[in-house]
Amino acid sequence: SAAQTDSAAVHVSPGPGDSTARLQRAIDRAATLGRPVQLAPGRYEIHHTLRLKPNTKLVGPHGLATLDLTGRGAIIAENAENILLSSFTITGRTSKRTSANDALVTVTACSRFNVHDVVVHAAPVHALKLWRVSGRIERCRFEHIGHTAIVSGNAADGLDITHNHIRHAGNNGIVIWRDKNATDASQVTNNDIAHIRADAGGSGQNGNAINAFRADHVLVSSNTIADCAYSAVRCNSASNAQIISNNCRKIGEVALYAEFGFEGAVIASNLVDGAATGIEVTNFKEGGRLATVQGNVIRNLFQREHEPVDKRGVGIHVEADTVVAGNTVEDAPTAGLAIGWGPWLRDVAVNGNLIRNAGVGVAVSAKGKPGTVLIANNVIRQTRHGAVRLLDHNALVGPALEDGTVNESPAVLTANLIS
């Protein structure tokens, strides 16, 4: 194991000055012999590029070895397979790799790339950047990252990112990205992510714990996420995403987001405590449709007073071909549920939800087609401006709707318990 000294390994020790050549020779020899490289405890200055070969196994003594990537120092792997990095620390505290595409570790076209129990500290831009890579990133810690901790582009056969800790990233925690829509099948599970800023600005491309873009069939499950400038989980143009059983708190915009040109999303059994909007399934105008939002607990929503128009304060907002069932929403200053936006509304079923202490219980776009929203069997308590109301964008329209009322609204109400 990584905790033991392997007598069959190629051993390497730190020395004064630049250790790049010494460590590169050990990597080359070990790859030729089919053996691991065993790092002795200590600090290794890496001033240049360290290249990982196929079958490289670089193993440290339970975090007691540090690769200090100084100046233009970096770790790179290209067109390789079966690589393992385990049980050591990488730091970029004196790195000069500061361009937008730079990373401390860059891996391209590698299958079975595995990173286990590695600490990456003080990356000026990205910590770990992968392109056409399959494998597993597990039980690692990423701290004080300038841009993004883990970037995966065009993952090959899926990538498992699990049980990692990410703290203090400048723009994103984990990004699953593709240059065009295709099945990605990556799994992002059981990670602990906190303190994600949006230093590069924008309207949502930064500031997210987990961001999937054009990546279809991605699973995001059982993550603990806190203190993000924008979203805990943001799936943009990513079809058939599953966002399940995540625990999210202190989120600056929409906590759980399925947006733009996607078809298919399941957002279920999540807990959100503190966000401008808890869950959003939106952009029917761009083709965003088809979702189930079920069994979530959403509470302590807030309005962003610094925003002149887009203040939110909504528990759940959906637009098209969506079931909203069995959710609990409490303390939503604008609306517990918001259904549709302007004319962008089609076939929504709102059933068996509990809404307490909201500006409006369920707000339905007044411009949708009549009969497109079924609102049934919900419990709606303590609403300041009505249990079910029509909205023209942000403006309330007409009186509160009641069960059995025949009207020209897009909503049909039945068997709701309102007080």
C-alpha positions in Angstrom: 0.0 0.0 0.0 1.0 3.7 -0.2 1.6 3.7 3.5 4.4 1.1 3.2 7.8 1.2 1.6 7.7 -0.9 -1.5 11.0 -2.8 -1.9 10.2 -3.4 -5.6 9.7 0.3 -6.2 12.1 2.8 -7.7 13.0 5.0 -4.8 13.7 8.7 -5.1 14.7 11.3 -2.4 14.6 15.1 -2.4 17.8 17.0 -2.8 18.9 20.7 -2.9 17.7 22.8 -5.7 15.8 21.6 -8.7 14.6 18.0 -8.5 12.9 17.8 -11.9 15.6 15.7 -13.6 16.1 13.4 -10.7 12.4 12.6 -10.4 12.0 12.4 -14.2 14.7 9.7 -14.4 13.0 7.7 -11.6 9.6 8.0 -13.5 11.2 6.8 -16.8 13.0 3.9 -15.2 10.0 2.8 -13.2 7.7 2.9 -16.2 10.2 0.7 -18.2 10.4 -1.8 -15.3 6.7 -1.7 -14.6 7.3 -0.6 -11.0 6.0 2.3 -8.8 8.0 5.4 -7.9 8.3 5.7 -4.1 8.8 9.2 -2.9 10.8 9.7 0.3 9.6 12.3 2.8 10.6 15.8 2.0 10.3 18.7 -0.4 11.0 18.4 -4.1 11.4 21.6 -6.1 10.1 21.1 -9.6 11.3 24.0 -11.8 10.4 22.4 -15.2 7.9 20.0 -16.8 7.6 16.6 -15.2 6.1 14.1 -17.7 4.2 11.1 -16.6 4.6 8.0 -18.8 2.2 5.1 -19.3 1.9 3.0 -16.2 3.4 5.7 -13.9 2.7 5.1 -10.3 3.9 8.0 -8.2 3.4 7.2 -4.5 4.2 9.3 -1.4 4.6 8.5 2.3 1.1 9.5 3.5 1.5 13.2 2.6 5.0 13.7 3.9 6.4 14.4 0.5 5.7 17.7 -1.3 6.2 18.5 -5.0 6.8 22.3 -5.1 6.0 23.4 -8.6 8.2 26.5 -8.8 8.2 29.0 -11.7 7.0 27.2 -14.8 7.1 23.8 -13.1 4.2 21.5 -13.9 3.1 17.9 -14.1 1.9 16.7 -17.5 0.7 13.4 -19.0 -0.2 12.9 -22.7 -1.5 9.9 -24.5 -0.8 7.6 -21.6 -2.8 5.1 -19.6 -2.9 3.5 -16.2 -1.4 6.4 -14.2 -1.7 6.7 -10.4 -0.8 9.6 -8.2 -1.2 8.9 -4.5 -0.5 10.2 -1.0 1.6 13.3 -1.5 1.2 17.1 -1.7 1.4 19.4 -4.7 1.9 23.1 -4.1 2.0 26.0 -6.5 2.7 28.8 -4.0 5.6 30.1 -6.2 4.2 29.0 -9.5 4.3 31.5 -12.4 1.7 29.5 -14.4 -0.9 32.3 -14.5 -2.5 32.3 -17.9 -6.2 31.3 -18.1 -5.5 27.8 -19.5 -2.7 26.9 -17.1 -2.9 24.2 -14.5 -0.5 22.6 -12.0 -1.4 19.2 -13.4 -2.6 18.8 -17.0 -3.6 15.4 -18.4 -4.6 14.8 -22.0 -5.9 11.7 -23.7 -5.3 9.3 -20.8 -7.4 6.3 -19.8 -7.4 4.9 -16.2 -6.0 8.1 -14.7 -6.4 7.8 -11.0 -5.6 10.3 -8.2 -6.0 9.3 -4.6 -5.2 11.0 -1.3 -3.4 13.9 -2.9 -3.4 17.5 -1.6 -3.2 20.3 -4.2 -2.5 23.7 -2.5 -2.2 27.2 -3.9 -2.7 26.8 -7.6 -2.6 30.2 -9.4 -5.2 29.2 -12.0 -6.5 25.5 -12.3 -5.3 22.7 -10.0 -6.2 19.7 -12.2 -7.1 20.0 -15.9 -8.2 16.9 -17.8 -9.0 16.5 -21.5 -10.3 13.2 -22.9 -9.6 11.4 -19.7 -11.2 8.5 -17.9 -10.5 7.4 -14.3 -11.1 8.4 -10.8 -10.3 11.4 -8.6 -10.8 10.3 -5.0 -10.2 11.5 -1.4 -8.1 14.4 -2.5 -8.0 17.9 -1.0 -7.9 21.1 -3.1 -7.2 24.4 -1.2 -6.8 28.0 -2.3 -7.3 27.5 -6.1 -7.1 30.6 -8.3 -9.7 29.4 -10.8 -11.1 25.8 -10.7 -10.0 22.8 -8.7 -11.0 20.1 -11.2 -11.7 20.7 -14.9 -12.8 17.8 -17.1 -13.2 18.3 -20.8 -14.7 15.7 -23.2 -14.3 12.9 -20.6 -13.8 9.5 -22.2 -16.0 6.8 -20.8 -17.0 8.9 -17.8 -14.9 10.2 -14.9 -15.6 9.5 -11.2 -15.0 12.5 -8.9 -15.7 11.3 -5.4 -15.1 12.0 -1.7 -12.9 15.1 -2.3 -12.6 18.3 -0.3 -12.5 21.6 -2.1 -12.0 24.9 -0.3 -11.5 28.5 -1.4 -11.6 28.4 -5.2 -11.7 31.7 -7.2 -14.4 30.7 -9.8 -15.6 27.1 -9.7 -15.1 23.9 -7.7 -15.6 21.2 -10.4 -16.4 21.7 -14.1 -17.6 18.9 -16.4 -17.4 20.4 -19.9 -17.8 19.3 -23.5 -17.2 21.2 -26.7 -20.5 19.9 -28.1 -23.4 18.0 -26.6 -22.7 14.4 -26.0 -22.9 11.7 -23.4 -20.4 12.3 -20.7 -21.6 10.0 -17.9 -19.3 11.5 -15.3 -20.3 11.0 -11.6 -19.7 13.7 -9.1 -20.5 12.2 -5.7 -19.9 12.6 -2.0 -17.6 15.7 -2.3 -17.4 18.5 0.3 -17.1 21.9 -1.4 -17.2 25.3 0.2 -16.1 28.9 -0.3 -16.5 29.3 -4.1 -16.1 32.8 -5.4 -16.8 34.3 -8.8 -13.6 36.4 -9.3 -13.9 36.4 -13.1 -17.4 37.8 -12.9 -20.1 36.8 -15.4 -23.7 35.8 -15.0 -23.3 32.2 -13.8 -20.4 30.7 -15.6 -18.4 31.3 -12.5 -19.2 31.0 -8.8 -20.4 27.4 -8.8 -19.5 24.3 -6.8 -20.3 21.9 -9.6 -20.9 23.0 -13.2 -21.8 20.7 -16.1 -21.9 22.3 -19.6 -23.1 20.3 -22.6 -22.3 17.1 -20.7 -25.2 14.7 -20.9 -26.1 11.9 -18.5 -24.1 13.3 -15.5 -24.9 12.2 -12.0 -24.4 14.7 -9.2 -25.2 13.1 -5.9 -24.7 13.3 -2.1 -22.4 16.3 -2.1 -22.2 18.8 0.7 -21.9 22.3 -0.6 -21.7 25.7 1.1 -21.0 29.3 0.5 -21.0 29.7 -3.3 -21.4 33.0 -5.1 -23.8 31.6 -7.7 -24.9 27.9 -7.7 -24.3 24.7 -5.8 -25.0 22.6 -8.9 -25.4 24.2 -12.3 -26.3 22.1 -15.4 -26.2 24.2 -18.5 -27.4 22.6 -21.8 -26.8 19.2 -20.1 -29.5 16.7 -20.8 -30.6 13.8 -18.6 -28.8 15.1 -15.5 -29.5 13.7 -12.1 -29.1 16.0 -9.1 -29.9 13.9 -6.1 -29.5 14.0 -2.3 -27.2 17.0 -2.1 -27.0 19.2 1.0 -26.6 22.9 0.1 -26.4 26.0 2.2 -25.5 29.7 1.8 -25.9 29.9 -2.0 -25.8 33.3 -3.6 -28.1 32.7 -6.6 -29.9 29.5 -7.7 -28.8 26.5 -5.6 -29.7 23.8 -8.1 -30.1 24.7 -11.8 -31.1 23.0 -15.0 -31.0 25.7 -17.7 -30.8 26.4 -21.5 -31.1 23.7 -24.2 -31.5 20.5 -22.2 -34.1 17.7 -22.2 -34.5 15.6 -19.1 -33.5 16.4 -15.5 -34.2 14.7 -12.2 -33.8 16.9 -9.1 -34.8 14.9 -6.1 -34.2 14.5 -2.3 -32.0 17.6 -2.0 -31.8 20.0 0.9 -31.3 23.7 0.3 -31.0 26.1 3.3 -30.4 29.7 2.1 -30.4 30.7 -1.6 -32.0 33.4 -3.8 -33.8 30.5 -5.5 -33.7 26.9 -4.4 -34.3 25.0 -7.7 -34.7 26.3 -11.2 -35.7 24.4 -14.3 -35.8 27.0 -17.0 -35.2 28.4 -20.5 -38.0 26.7 -22.4 -37.4 29.4 -24.9 -34.0 27.8 -25.6 -35.5 24.2 -25.5 -35.1 23.6 -21.8 -37.8 21.0 -20.9 -38.8 17.8 -19.3 -38.0 17.3 -15.6 -39.1 15.9 -12.3 -38.6 17.9 -9.1 -39.5 15.7 -6.2 -39.0 15.4 -2.5 -36.7 18.4 -1.9 -36.6 20.5 1.2 -36.1 24.2 0.4 -36.0 26.8 3.1 -34.7 30.3 4.1 -34.9 31.9 0.6 -33.9 35.5 0.3 -34.1 38.4 -2.1 -31.0 40.0 -3.4 -31.5 43.6 -2.5 -28.5 44.7 -4.5 -30.1 43.5 -7.8 -32.4 46.2 -9.3 -34.8 43.6 -11.0 -33.7 40.0 -10.5 -34.2 39.7 -6.8 -35.8 36.2 -6.7 -36.7 34.8 -3.2 -38.4 31.8 -4.8 -38.4 28.2 -3.6 -38.8 26.3 -7.0 -39.2 27.7 -10.5 -40.0 25.5 -13.5 -41.4 26.2 -17.0 -42.2 23.2 -19.2 -43.1 19.5 -19.2 -42.3 19.1 -15.5 -43.7 17.4 -12.4 -43.2 19.2 -9.1 -44.3 16.8 -6.4 -43.8 16.2 -2.7 -41.5 19.2 -2.0 -41.4 21.2 1.2 -40.8 25.0 0.8 -40.6 27.3 3.8 -39.8 31.0 4.1 -39.8 32.2 0.5 -40.3 36.0 0.4 -41.5 36.1 -3.3 -43.1 32.7 -4.0 -42.9 29.1 -2.8 -43.4 27.8 -6.4 -43.2 29.9 -9.6 -44.6 28.2 -12.7 -43.7 29.6 -16.1 -42.2 32.9 -17.2 -44.1 35.2 -19.6 -45.3 32.9 -22.5 -42.9 30.2 -21.6 -45.1 27.6 -19.9 -46.3 24.2 -20.9 -47.7 21.1 -19.1 -46.7 21.4 -15.5 -48.1 19.2 -12.7 -47.9 20.6 -9.1 -49.0 18.0 -6.7 -48.6 17.2 -3.0 -46.3 20.0 -2.0 -46.2 21.8 1.4 -45.6 25.5 1.3 -45.3 27.6 4.4 -44.6 31.3 5.0 -44.3 32.7 1.5 -45.2 35.9 -0.4 -47.3 33.9 -2.8 -47.8 30.1 -2.4 -47.8 29.2 -6.1 -47.3 31.9 -8.8 -48.4 31.0 -12.3 -47.5 32.9 -15.5 -50.7 34.7 -16.7 -49.5 34.5 -20.3 -49.4 30.7 -20.6 -52.0 28.7 -22.5 -55.2 27.9 -20.4 -55.2 24.5 -18.8 -51.5 23.8 -18.9 -50.9 23.7 -15.1 -52.5 21.3 -12.7 -52.3 22.4 -9.1 -53.6 19.7 -6.8 -53.4 18.3 -3.3 -51.0 20.9 -2.0 -50.9 22.4 1.5 -50.3 26.1 1.4 -50.1 28.0 4.7 -49.3 31.6 5.7 -49.0 33.5 2.4 -49.0 37.2 2.5 -50.3 37.9 -1.1 -52.4 34.8 -1.8 -52.1 31.1 -2.1 -52.2 30.9 -5.9 -51.8 34.0 -8.0 -51.2 34.8 -11.6 -48.1 36.8 -12.6 -47.2 38.8 -15.6 -43.4 38.4 -15.2 -42.9 40.0 -11.8 -46.3 41.7 -11.4 -49.3 40.1 -9.7 -52.4 39.9 -11.9 -56.0 39.7 -10.7 -57.4 38.1 -7.5 -56.2 34.9 -5.9 -57.3 31.7 -7.6 -59.5 29.2 -5.8 -60.2 25.5 -6.3 -62.9 24.8 -8.9 -62.8 28.4 -10.3 -63.5 28.5 -14.0 -61.4 31.2 -15.5 -59.1 32.0 -18.4 -55.9 31.4 -16.4 -53.4 28.7 -17.3 -54.1 26.9 -14.0 -56.6 24.2 -12.9 -56.9 23.9 -9.1 -58.3 21.0 -7.2 -58.2 19.6 -3.6 -55.7 22.1 -2.2 -55.6 22.9 1.5 -55.2 26.6 1.9 -55.1 28.7 5.0 
